Amino acid sequence: MCLAIPGKVISISTENQIRIGRVQFSGVIQPVSLDFVPEVLEGDYVMVHVGFAISRVNAEEAEATYRALKEMGMLEDELPPGEEVQEQLA
């Protein structure tokens, strides 16, 4: 099952005319396309689905979603293998 996972935008750059954010998911940092959410700035939280940020969310919503996914045991399948899932989002 593919989910949207909340993460925090650490930095933003442009690569081949694509807006790319380095997004942190509980200690794991992944490149994410930000083209669908042009309003997103560094420090914002986004919901990410298959490498694309699909919406901006506030910190409280991101934390609540992360906790719910963790409680359901759904993060392990979505985060890169071999990475330890930590307790806090940011």
N, C-alpha and C positions, 0 to 999 in steps of 0.2 A: 504494500500500500504506500503510495506517495502522499506525503503531508507537506503543509507549509510550516516551516520551522522559524521561530522568531530569532533574530540576531541583531547585534549592534554594529552600525557602520563605523569602522575605525578610520578608514581613509578612502578617498575617491580619486580616480585617475581616468584618463581616456586612452584606450588602446584600439587602434584601427577604427576610429570614429565610434566606438562603443564605450559608454560610460560604465566603468567597472568600480565596484566598491570592494574593499577588503572587509568582510563581515565576520564578526566573532560570534560563535555559538558555544558558549560555556567553555572557553579556552581554546577551541578549535577555530582557526581563521581560514576562510575560504574566499576565493574570488567569486563575485556575484554580479550579474548584469543589472544595472540600475536604469536601463532605458525605459521601463514601464512606469517608473516613479521619478520623474525629472525633478520633483520638488524636494527630494531627500537630500539632506546635508550630513556632514560628518557628525557623529554623535547621536543621530536618529536611530530608531529601531524599525526594522522592516520584517515582513513575513516573506520567506524565501521558499520557492517551489522549483525544483529541478534546476537550480542555478540562476533563477530570475527572481528579483525582488518584485512582488506583486502588489504590495500595499505598505504604507507607512502606518505604524502603530505607536501608541505611547508606551512608556516604560512599564507602567502597571499592567497593561494588557499583554505586553510581551512576556513579563514575568509570570502572569497567571497562565498563559498558554503553555509556556515552557514547563511549569510545574505539573499541569494536567497531562502533558505528553509524557513526562518522566514517570508519573504515577501509573500511567497505562502501559509503561514499558515500550513506548513507541520510538524513543530517540535512538536506541541502539541500531536500529535498521536504517535510520536516516543520516546519521553522522558517519564520517569516514571510518573504516575499520581500524582497529588498533588504538583509537583515541579514547582516553578515559573521559567519561561524562561526569562533569563536576556539578556541584550543588547549585552554584549561582550562574545566572545568565551572563552578567557582565563582570 
